[in-house]
Every structure is written in structure tokens, then in C-alpha cells.
Amino acid sequence: MTGKHAIMAMMGDGDSKALLEGYPDTDSWVELMGRVGEPSRASKMYRMRLNGPAPDLLMSSPKSGHPANAQRGATILKGKWNFGGATLETPERHAPWGPPFPSLHFADRIHRFHWMRDLAAAGSSGEALSRALIVSWVDHFGRWDAFAWRLDVTADRVINWMAAAPFAITPLEQSARAAVLDSLARQLRHLHLAQDEPTTLHGAFRRAIALVLAGACLPDGERYLEDGLKALEAELASQLLADGGHVSRRPSRLAEMLIDMHVAEDLLLRMGQSAPGFLTRAQSRMQNMLKFLATPDGGCLVGHGGSDGLDGLVKAALSPFGEGGGRFAFAQLTGYHRIQADKLTVYIDTGEAPAASHGQLCAASCLSVSLFDGPDRLITQIGGNAELDAEWQFAVRRTAAQSTLQIGREDSAVFKPAADTGLMTPIGPDNVSARRLEESSQFLLEAQHGGWRAKYGLIHRRRLYINKDGKRMTGEDSLSRPLSENRTTAPEHVPFFIRFQLHPDVKIAPGPDERTLFLGLQKSGRVWRLRSEAPVSVINSVYCASIPGRNAQQLVIKGKADPMGDGGSAPNRIRWALSLVHTGE
């Protein structure tokens, strides 16, 4: 949001959506961000209610808790700002809000101030620039801006400011510090008052965290603390599953929430306050689930458009907790099975989509498989991160971005805008079921879903046979027509694709025929062979579960199913196998 737009907002421009015009991502932003992406419609009367006294200082400051990227901080010091594939260059140590922002997504990321952690990691020069940028932001946007003061964005910014206060606010000279604290007080009143503004699950949770932290940091902050704890308890009841997983089933989101909750508890205890029981109990469940979803390389499972957590996220989330926990093999509510066979770790997504109001992060990824050979990622999902723009954020949630079967170019779930937020949420698939057996020499995991039944009359079933020595996994994907399905609604042949998204560190070598490929792991030198009953193609792909994203490849097995087939044989069934053929020793 540039100066012109900020002035329009402060003047109370009648059509707030007009503020979104003129950016290259306007159309996708409006379509995919729903009501959450719209500039705030706050009236002049409401903005007057934000006036009030400001504190002279903060009594304490929360720890950041979240990992920082010193390399990005050094890049920002040079005047290079990169978000979502867009770059803005400014003179060194200048604010990025002078020239027009490259996109709405870029503006959104700038106004959240997550990058201030990265600047701090770059040392004293980064801390000095943080001080200058906070003062500059207050000059431009500190009293109100319809885009920058959206609830989600404001909650993130307030938390980041309070965490950075010891180096970014407290050392300021008196008049600058007073202006920053006045803006902080206004933003907190906005968070406290704007309970009915549409927001994401992330925004509602972070709003509660921001109020709790402010209540502990500010003189006379008792009201914020009381209301923040009530809101936090309500959000945990709404967003946290009984088994400790997050309702989105995104592992990296669980890690982010766990960090915030520990930061809040730590601050309360340091300020001589007691931490409420619900906060301690929730963390216990969450850390247990995160350990189940933590992967052998120190990250987490890539699922539902989330990251791999290898930037230090999972380490930071679990560092306050000791060893033990997460030793179970099936998370029923979170919806994942895990099989450990010597060095081989296999996850399969067998969960159902939540209610539409909670599905804004969920992917159409049912029956997707992830595979690790020791600490090496072999098969994964494309995944995502917060730096991706709205279009990419949605794309990585679609079935084609997962390691599972896809019919045509369609999704296994139907994406529709949620009634309350307008954010895209998956409906289905239905009839998801799974069972596992353990025999003397192998594990069997069988799962199915009915996401294709309404249109094609077909059920997708996936069987995995995993040797206990961890050296072989045999898979079988089939499309079958239930005996009770009498309708013939599908075309004569139904095209389908079995996709395996490979981690960027996996190198592919051709085999002796079109049904065989060799997959090499760079770190360990181990080699796996993939054999399939049908030809296997190699297609360029991407890996978005890290920042920055990386080029990758995917394996695709194509078929054409008989809509009346029972799935017991070709063309409705394809078998494939992964075998360890070289140990790297």
C-alpha cells in the first residue's frame, strides 16, 4: 500500500476494494483471499475510538521464539527485498514503502514485519535499520491504513514489534519512541475492538496471542490479558484436535502455534503471573503430536500446503520439551498413519476434510504418501510457505501437487469459498477409511476414499506393503466401481495419473526400460529402484516447502480406467515397487 493509497484510506474512500486495483496480482488476490484480503471498512467513528493514552514504556518483552534467517537480513541491509518471487530494490538502509510495491502479496508480507527477526539476526546493523524502519512505518501508516491494518496483518505486526522492543523500540530517542508506542497502543485497541472482522484461523489465533502478550507487557494491561486468554482458550478449543493436531492437519502450522504458546507462557511466568492450565495442557498434547509428525532430518512432514520445518521451526517448537512422546503409529483425528521399518519411514494421509469454516489451509491430498530413507527425503509433496503468493498458496493445495492418484486434471475434493471468509476450502472426499496389519515380515496399509465416486462412480484404493527390513515397499493403486453403483456417468475411458513428488535432492537415472527408474540420494549415496507395471514419465516440478523454493521433479504413471471395472486388474489397477539396490557403502 503506497502513500497514495494510505491517504485515500485515511480520507475514508467509499469503495475499499478500489484500493486493490492496479497490482499484477489483483485478480487472484480478490478471488482467493476472500473477505480476509479486503481492506478494512472501518468508519471514521471507529478510527476515533482507537485514540487514547499510550504507555511510556513496555514493562517486559516476549521472546521471539521463531527462527530467523540471517542471510535474508543481510540481503535486506543491501536494499533487496524478496517476497513471493517478487523483488523490490531500494537504496541501502531505505524503507521499502517509497516506491510502489510489486504486488498486493508483497505489501502484505512487508506490513507484517516478520522480516525484522531476520534483520536482528544480521547483527547491530540490522537492529539499527529495524529502529529506523519502525519509525518510518509509523510516519506513513501509524495511525491507520485500510490494507496494512487488516486484522491478520496487525496481529502479526504487533507481536513482532513487542518481541523486537529491546533493540527496536526502547533505544529510540524520546519523541520517536512515544510515536511508536502511540501507534502500538492504537493497533492493540484495534485488535481488541475488531472481534467481528473476517480473519483467518491464523489471524484469530495470533490476535489472541497478541492481546495476551500486550496484557503482560503493558502497564495497566489487565483487560487485554483477561480478554486475550479467553480468546486464546476459545481458539484452542476450536482449532486444536483432541489428539493434539491442528484442524488444518498442516504439521508446520502446529509447530508455529506451539512456539507462540510457549512464548506466551514464558512471558507470563517471567512477569510473575501464573499460566492458565489450558495453556499447559494444550502444549502437552501438541508437542506429542508434533513429535509424531517430526521427521528423521529434524523437520516435519510436508502436508496440506505447509513447509518442511527445516529452517529451525520444528527445533524451536520442540526445544522446551524433553525426549519421549510421539511414539504412536496412527493419529486418527489428525489423519496420518506412520510406519517405521528400520531406516524407512512412511506416512500416508488418511484424514477427512474438516468443516468448511476450518478448511482454509487443507489440501486435496487424501492417500498421499511420503517416504524417508533415514534422514533423506525421497517422496514428498510440493508443500508451501508463507512467502508464496495467493495463487501459489492455492495451487500447492490441489491434488496435482501431492503424491497420490488424480483423475484427469481434477481434485479429489471440491474447493468452494467458505461462507464466512470467502477463502477456498475443500469439501470431501467422503468415505475415507484405512486399515493396517502387521505380519512377521511386513506391514500392510490399505486405504480408500470416494472423492471420484459422484462424477465417475469410482473408488480410489491404495495398498502399501512394506518390508520390515526397510528395503522394499510395494504399492498398488486401483479404481473400482462398487457393486451398489448402478449409474454410468463416466466416459468410456477415465484418464488417471499416479504422481510421486520427489525431493530436490533426489537424482533420477534411467533404467533398462520405460517402466524402471533409479532414484539416488545425494547425502547418503543410497539408490532406490522404482519399477511399475506401466511406463513412468519424469516431469519437471517444484518444491515449495522451503524458502526459497527449489526446482524438483515428479514421477508420473498414466492410465485409463474402465468406469465399470472392479479394480482387480489392469487397466484399473497399477502395481509399483520401490527397492533399495545400493546402500552407499
Secondary structure, DSSP 8 states (H G I E B T S, - for coil): --HHHHHHHHTT-S-GGGGGTTSTTHHHHHHHHGGGGS-----HHHHHTT-----SS-S------S---HHHHHHHHTTEEEETTEEEE-STT--TTSS--S-HHHHHHHHHTTHHHHHHHT-HHHHHHHHHHHHHHHHHHSS--TTTT-HHHHHHHHHHHHHHHHHHTTTS-HHHHHHHHHHHHHHHHHHHH-TTS---HHHHHHHHHHHHHHHHHSTT-HHHHHHHHHHHHHHHHHHB-TTS-BTT--HHHHHHHHHHHHHHHHHHHHTT----HHHHHHHHHHHHHHHHHB-TTSSB---TT----TTTHHHHHHTTS-S-----SEETTTTEEEEEETTEEEEEE------GGG-TT--S-TT-EEEEETTEEEEE-----TTS-HHHHHHTTSGGGSSSEEETT--SSEEEE-TTT--EEEE---S-EEEEEE-SSEEEEEEEE-TTHHHH--EEEEEEEEETTSSEEEEEEEEE--TT-----S-SSEEEEEEEEE-TTEEEEE-SSTTEEEEEETTT--EEEEEESS-EEEEEEEE-SSSS-EEEEEEEEEEEE-TT--SSSTTSEEEEEEEEEE---
